[in-house]
């Protein structure tokens, strides 16, 4: 006997340790017997339905009268076909059967039928038929038993429901993730926070000697597309450890308990190959705050409880690190974020100017670029973009270069791709009437002229009245000269006046209100509401902030958390602020009406103008003209530009 073997009841052997689980054998045997009886019953029922059952006296009467055409003698019955049925078409014939009396001599009966001219198709001798039937059922039973044994063996353990409890975790061993910190740009702070985890996985003794414990879990929080999953893969790639990756939705199933089973299976797999990294993407799908509305036995709640137990169950010295990602941290359960679990929060924020520049360099490493490409200008133009946006921009530029028949991406490709992302592609088949084109031209120049004449506005880079697939009939693009993280009240007021400049130009020149200002008004209303309810920039409410922001890393929308009286004051303050900015924008355009007409005519002729061309008109108008000099006629100048085009 092996002295190391321990088969006591307190330490039973597990399936797969060389001992076949008896429960699986009995289960397979029971299923095989039930299946065999079901098949036999179904076969007998189907066979009996094909014939008409008669009595022995009916058979003898037909036999004596010579009314039998064919017969088949079996061990327990006679199947026969009367001459009346034989005269019918084959599809309509139906045979009869009757049981044999005890002690009947089937051989003598068969010989007698042959002598009378009855066709005997098949004769089954009683002894042989019984033996063949026993062998048949034995063979079928063994076959079904073997199949059931194979199925139950695969369904043993946590996956007794056909594999529902089996973890779907993908394992990336060693460097198979193919991602390192060199592939992640613009997230230097996050990489510094994760560097400690990598160092612990490489040199755990350095921390254990001093008695330090590494946090069991780290939560990556940020907007969609900022690179949370990429960072997790980079940590595994830098540490050269196995990488388990699952989404939070993979744990939740329609059967209660399956999610908890998958959590157990995931951590069991991780314990076998530790040190390793477990990454749970979109953890809010399984880790949202528990409440009583869904009941105490809900699948999501049981899965969360099992996840909490598993995180508490392993020692930090084993080298198992849990990473999770979410863009909705405010809805996560407090127990999931307490010390000892996901207690370290790493913000993966939108990259700044230098971060966007580094990200563009990463995404253009394999792209052939022309000498005129200036990635810094692209980084300046893409304020607020995340890594996924920049990757899409570079790919769109490469596709455009191929469509244009060039073998390298130039600066124009990148700029046009940026405009395609924000406004869509040009709609070449859309034909506007002359009146609509004039309305759109004055509308866009109204935006641009207000921005150009204000002190705290961003420079205008492009104005166009070419329709685009986003639904815009034209747009004015502003490009900041430098990146700013704070905005003053005056700068926000300037932005409001710029947004409302399009409607002000329509009213001033044509005396009409069009639907083209709908998006401008929505953006202006949202900005004004934030100024009143969040930033404390209104005279009526002062420093009060009656609004709260939800989903900070998603849409960032705010909602009012105040009384109805305060809400009415907020609405009144927002309307007052918008009316004030609208009147100021309209006054600015009135004072520069000739400049508005001149630039609008020029835009009508060229359809697209640059910010430099706009500022040339603005600066020329501001310049003191010499004595006796006359200003240029805007209509003649527009006609000249039209002829040149």
Steps between C-alpha positions, in 0.01 A plus 500: 500500500620848416569680830439839336155403385217638710152382404332575829150651506652830611724510195315338212674467170387736227385392155798486271740367771496148354168390655186498285215671686232242585223758486571550130483121435163462674368809326608365162346159578167650603487721192589203276223278647241775469606574143491129406152450646379815326643387165347151541159638593502746211608224258222263612241776487602602149511136383156426645349806334592361158272192536140418590473278807266198468415193708624145442149391393493774234832373365381135493180600322695684228752214480235232457315704236822548298490880541868539602749617237826549699612425853795552732543282807688648796569360845189651659276605212389440141485793258283428198353674198156402375422467130255789524781729625749359247268605216530864608788728391818452702471840670153412634571146621489434874596164650351333807666330794392263773674332787603133492340259747735340753671182374434574133735321257618785278705277269206269424275803453743652251530178300122467488463853369756438228310187392180704471674752272532776756818708460700492822744796484706428810500235769652585837565195714407561863831410663713698257269805509517522877879481492526765228269730691711465815819572307341797329384662822834425667691666217274806503525526879881490495511758222274743684685437827833581337368823350343609828821424691696720261249785530475488881877486532524825302221651708656417838587758763384857457385448141215258566271722293680430175795730553309808623716517811826483309702818489538665161825672599754546226855421609788687345820330611834677533536768230210384286302818572743674266448828688747690719517850642662613174162445333318719754548877470347797675442319831826558686333538842307175461812315388690624805224369728505160329880477498493397867284199415745390233792537741320291761435221253867504401652537849245399766771428761596868507156582638449197722831557680383835630150369569324700230195366322403590147138610450298207375310701245525817294209672326563675168251784462460719193295597198441249218794471263768629738687168499403319822505152344821584315664601828401172666649301212813713517542416869485128419740549211749690715477251788518188278221328694180325388214733424138401568250728327122496542219749465263560789207390284663157446429409862126564487281219367129425492548221759550613859836381631677466167674836535632408845621168358690681227664729756620196698630334186686816394685535831576125509665529158692807615628328816653220292717734291573776757654754480248635252263787423121476496333776298122558518383750241178697555476380860192717555298228321547271801617736775221758511356600837279234660143587595178324598309573182628190318475261797775338706546202267567690180773370273691829501504518880620142546774554242616816676505325839711217354739752344546675835569167673755394239689830524516462878597134471845520339814629663680800345825303515367254240544763230141517376409857405145598407453787257159632404378773268186711501370837383223508764677487839214678678269196471748242633425327830679652798614156617688458173698821557589457866865458609628152427310465173495754214634768729739663251329718240703592192354777286550447128410849385480663158853585383633854500678665207827313555310177560308537174824571317661186645188297418507622139865397478410150622218460250706635209802277560391263225348772277702657218492877557593785265754760599232768543325316786498697825353278772510781756241699303279193484540454876400864556191462283382181676450640851284261703568201275592163654737235371231315306400823322858569398548144375184537290620836366834356386329202337254726315792710374678188370182386322461844340859493376433165332180634341696798367758266344790607723746279686546727803271693735535878489379778727185559298397137545523534877310830509225375266471183708459709814222697332342174382490374859326813633277591203493196270587491132387755244160444338575576138147430373325745733394811307390803703292783359657844467303625801608202712864547404482870600338410832766240574782735396380787722436252784855361493661841453295620798672236716843575357476879513387509862787266591751708303394828663497366857807512723468166681395275210683216328635581151286396205680251272238424233153602379303296248147489360542156342238256644633200689357160590466592869203717399687832513453726197822675599723551801757731656806332647702657779845374596649597839851642501580338834337248729313642797361321803310792655247738346402837637147633501587748224640223281180299542292809420707543183426141405129562554508809277686303233243219508210746472669707229351284224138564607582869555628530141183337363280740692708806417527443122188302407268549798428125519569210736612170345548147626872521424565654844349208694832339593651837590209577733521159666872540568453857621216397734707216646798730557285773656332248732840376617612857564192564715452164675855362525756779472330761720523772232151651521393812688165347602632183671854609580723222632219248529536179292156334478615244239705183528698318232430134426701264282805723508695274265214445254273783389566713810141626512382696802161487668332744738478387862297783648149624568259610229542866599879478462461314171279782370769751604760297311289501184443875529873565552591282200251680278624840617862402429418372151299811412784723619761317291271495197445876515875561537577276198234678296638840600851396393374394157298822461810706564691298238220449246713592198768253605231233547370557146846506346619174657166327430518587130857375488394174670212458253748523215761260640278279726798433730742754644778477756546687824785701348271626222242599760754690709630675187156661458472579872846656522450699177177644637669600825794663318495877461458574124717776338339834414292474185515120484177311451424155651470214256156409369414163660281397204775569248752320718270198532451495121877510450545206733217315326664544160831380641331192644 
